[in-house]
Amino acid sequence: MSAEQYDWLRASAQRSHRTDDAADVVIDAVERAGMDGEHKPLDDLLT
């Protein structure tokens, strides 16, 4: 892997996007999304 590729890869891994900047269609899809019941215990970690 070249140094240029490595730099690009590191920069890509560090990129993040604010949810305020997300398109409305993305926010709507996330709000409607559901998880399998086996993941229900994870909800406790959010509260």
Secondary structure as the mmCIF struct_conf table of DSSP 4:
data_model
#
loop_
_struct_conf.conf_type_id
_struct_conf.id
_struct_conf.beg_label_comp_id
_struct_conf.beg_label_asym_id
_struct_conf.beg_label_seq_id
_struct_conf.end_label_comp_id
_struct_conf.end_label_asym_id
_struct_conf.end_label_seq_id
HELX_RH_AL_P HELX_RH_AL_P1 ALA A 3 GLN A 14
HELX_RH_3T_P HELX_RH_3T_P1 THR A 19 ASP A 21
BEND BEND1 ALA A 22 ALA A 22
HELX_RH_AL_P HELX_RH_AL_P2 ASP A 24 ARG A 32
HELX_RH_3T_P HELX_RH_3T_P2 GLY A 37 HIS A 39
TURN_TY1_P TURN_TY1_P1 LYS A 40 LYS A 40
HELX_RH_AL_P HELX_RH_AL_P3 PRO A 41 LEU A 46
#
